[in-house]
Amino acid sequence: MAIIPYDDRDGQIWFDGKLVPWREAKVHFLTHALHYGSGVFEGVRCYNGNIFKLNEHSQRMLDGCKMMDMKITYTIDQINQACIEAVRANNLTDAYLRPLAWRGPEQMGVAAQQTKIHLAVAAWDWPSYFSPEMREKGISIQTSRWRRPAPDMAPVTAKACGLYMICTLSKHEADRNGYTDALMHDYRGNVAELTGANIFMVKNGELHTPLTDCILNGITRLTVIDLARSLGYKVTERHIRPEELKDGNEFFATGTAAEVTPIGKIDDKTFAVGPITRRIREEYEKLVRAPVPAQQKAAAG
Ligand SMILES: Cc1ncc(COP(=O)(O)O)c(C=O)c1O
């Protein structure tokens, strides 16, 4: 199926404070973020007209801007409202939202203190990051040669645009080798995360997931940890060595886009999609569709 280019669609985008026709949401070539990766973004989902964990996503965006020394003037309420308006304006009930804060063209060069921090939010219908077949059989992941850098090498816990350079390279490499996604290790060689999702290992009925000292502390990851604990599973956040993976019973990925997706293969080793993964996935699907406070309701009216 041909992809419709993202700049050539119908609808409206919330852009610097107002809704603009989709095709007119443009930036200038000399935008700082285009040259130096000075942007922070979010990936958010709306289910049945309710934006899931909107406040957490907006807060993470503000935290990320702070880490990037980007003095954003929007408040958390304004970011939330922008997301709600982007969903409403496009008459969506189930949607993926992409808020982005970026340094504009007001100053060019490495120094960027005079740039304005812009904000835009697009929302569109994006049912599943991985195909239904992959979600059933499990995705395959290949260890990347790129590693997540140390906290003193980059603002590693921000969802900052520049950090995705190695994710794109990893993903392309995995794709060329016939895998769905890449598994990144961190600078110490520990298991880190996928290119757009966190990873969980199930071993002897317990869940293990990497610490988040140099990876994104996914909102889905946190949701799944709470969910699993409430279901009675023990969850341990710890450093995981790659050699341990062969002894895991089940693996799954978590992310706003990926939701809960089983992993059926890591490098050469295959794993069954197990009952704990299925249960967590089912409960997660129920939870995201459960009612949330009225202020987060995105459905019109
Ligand atoms: C690199 C990376 N890790 C993990 C995640 C999962 O984060 P979340 O569950 O907040 O979407 C994402 C997706 O945003 C990501 O891009």
The ligand as an SDF file (V2000), in Angstrom:
LIG
                    3D

 16 16  0  0  0  0  0  0  0  0999 V2000
   13.1870    5.1230   22.1100 C   0  0  0  0  0  0  0  0  0  0  0  0
   11.8620    4.8690   22.7490 C   0  0  0  0  0  0  0  0  0  0  0  0
   11.7940    4.0850   23.8430 N   0  0  0  0  0  0  0  0  0  0  0  0
   10.6260    3.8120   24.4520 C   0  0  0  0  0  0  0  0  0  0  0  0
    9.4390    4.3420   23.9790 C   0  0  0  0  0  0  0  0  0  0  0  0
    8.1560    4.0500   24.6830 C   0  0  0  0  0  0  0  0  0  0  0  0
    7.6810    5.2140   25.3250 O   0  0  0  0  0  0  0  0  0  0  0  0
    6.1470    5.4490   25.5790 P   0  0  0  0  0  0  0  0  0  0  0  0
    5.6120    4.2170   26.2170 O   0  0  0  0  0  0  0  0  0  0  0  0
    6.1010    6.6250   26.4790 O   0  0  0  0  0  0  0  0  0  0  0  0
    5.5050    5.7110   24.2650 O   0  0  0  0  0  0  0  0  0  0  0  0
    9.4500    5.1660   22.8450 C   0  0  0  0  0  0  0  0  0  0  0  0
    8.2140    5.7410   22.3170 C   0  0  0  0  0  0  0  0  0  0  0  0
    7.8900    6.8470   22.5960 O   0  0  0  0  0  0  0  0  0  0  0  0
   10.6890    5.4480   22.2270 C   0  0  0  0  0  0  0  0  0  0  0  0
   10.7490    6.2260   21.1480 O   0  0  0  0  0  0  0  0  0  0  0  0
  1  2  1  0
  2  3  1  0
  2 15  2  0
  3  4  2  0
  4  5  1  0
  5  6  1  0
  5 12  2  0
  6  7  1  0
  7  8  1  0
  8  9  2  0
  8 10  1  0
  8 11  1  0
 12 13  1  0
 12 15  1  0
 13 14  2  0
 15 16  1  0
M  END
$$$$
